[in-house]
Amino acid sequence: MSIQKIQEEIVDEFSMFDDWMQRYEYMIDLGKSLPLIDEKYKIDENIIKGCQSKVWVHAEMNDDKIEFTADSDAIITKGIIAILIRVFSGQHPQDIIDADTHFIDEIGLKEHLSPTRANGLVSMIKQLKMYAVAYQTQLN
């Protein structure tokens, strides 16, 4: 499924909820369903800089597509990274690099996060795209 289609699905899912308490609960549930990162990847090099809580992300290439795994020590942050991994994991590096993450504004996520969490969200997206740039460079 394309990044665009996945983002549309997420926008549709979030539109089913009337208020942000329900949306936060949904994000927490998404975080709980996040495939666990192997403990060996919970190292300092895999921590996303700029997040208030700890977020570990590991990426590897499989059949010209990047597979991401992640974890966080905070439940809301874990939900945020779960959403981003849903969008970007299993995609070609160039598609990740070119992706417009408009869905974040459409669901109102950034405006409903504390400033530090909003900065963390931006850092997460940057890091996922940096992995894509690194893998795309290897492909060229």
Solvent accessible surface area in square Angstrom, and as a share of the most:
residue,aa,sasa,rsa
1,M,146,0.65
2,S,57,0.37
3,I,14,0.07
4,Q,86,0.38
5,K,116,0.49
6,I,17,0.08
7,Q,2,0.01
8,E,73,0.33
9,E,66,0.30
10,I,0,0.00
11,V,30,0.17
12,D,92,0.48
13,E,35,0.16
14,F,1,0.00
15,S,76,0.49
16,M,136,0.61
17,F,48,0.20
18,D,134,0.69
19,D,71,0.37
20,W,33,0.12
21,M,129,0.58
22,Q,73,0.32
23,R,42,0.15
24,Y,48,0.18
25,E,102,0.46
26,Y,45,0.17
27,M,0,0.00
28,I,36,0.18
29,D,80,0.42
30,L,28,0.14
31,G,1,0.01
32,K,148,0.63
33,S,82,0.53
34,L,11,0.05
35,P,90,0.57
36,L,131,0.65
37,I,6,0.03
38,D,75,0.39
39,E,126,0.56
40,K,133,0.56
41,Y,53,0.20
42,K,59,0.25
43,I,77,0.39
44,D,104,0.54
45,E,139,0.63
46,N,21,0.11
47,I,35,0.18
48,I,4,0.02
49,K,146,0.62
50,G,52,0.50
51,C,22,0.13
52,Q,143,0.64
53,S,24,0.15
54,K,100,0.43
55,V,0,0.00
56,W,31,0.11
57,V,1,0.00
58,H,29,0.13
59,A,6,0.05
60,E,73,0.33
61,M,49,0.22
62,N,70,0.36
63,D,137,0.71
64,D,75,0.39
65,K,76,0.32
66,I,0,0.00
67,E,67,0.30
68,F,8,0.04
69,T,41,0.24
70,A,0,0.00
71,D,12,0.06
72,S,10,0.07
73,D,93,0.48
74,A,23,0.18
75,I,108,0.55
76,I,22,0.11
77,T,5,0.03
78,K,39,0.16
79,G,0,0.00
80,I,1,0.00
81,I,0,0.00
82,A,9,0.07
83,I,2,0.01
84,L,2,0.01
85,I,11,0.06
86,R,71,0.26
87,V,0,0.00
88,F,0,0.00
89,S,27,0.17
90,G,22,0.21
91,Q,17,0.07
92,H,77,0.35
93,P,1,0.01
94,Q,75,0.33
95,D,67,0.35
96,I,0,0.00
97,I,50,0.26
98,D,99,0.51
99,A,15,0.12
100,D,95,0.49
101,T,28,0.16
102,H,46,0.21
103,F,1,0.00
104,I,4,0.02
105,D,103,0.53
106,E,103,0.46
107,I,5,0.03
108,G,9,0.09
109,L,2,0.01
110,K,85,0.36
111,E,136,0.61
112,H,74,0.33
113,L,18,0.09
114,S,52,0.33
115,P,108,0.68
116,T,66,0.38
117,R,83,0.30
118,A,16,0.12
119,N,94,0.48
120,G,2,0.02
121,L,0,0.00
122,V,58,0.33
123,S,22,0.14
124,M,2,0.01
125,I,23,0.12
126,K,131,0.55
127,Q,60,0.27
128,L,0,0.00
129,K,43,0.18
130,M,113,0.50
131,Y,43,0.16
132,A,0,0.00
133,V,63,0.36
134,A,54,0.42
135,Y,35,0.13
136,Q,32,0.14
137,T,92,0.53
138,Q,135,0.60
139,L,83,0.41
140,N,144,0.74
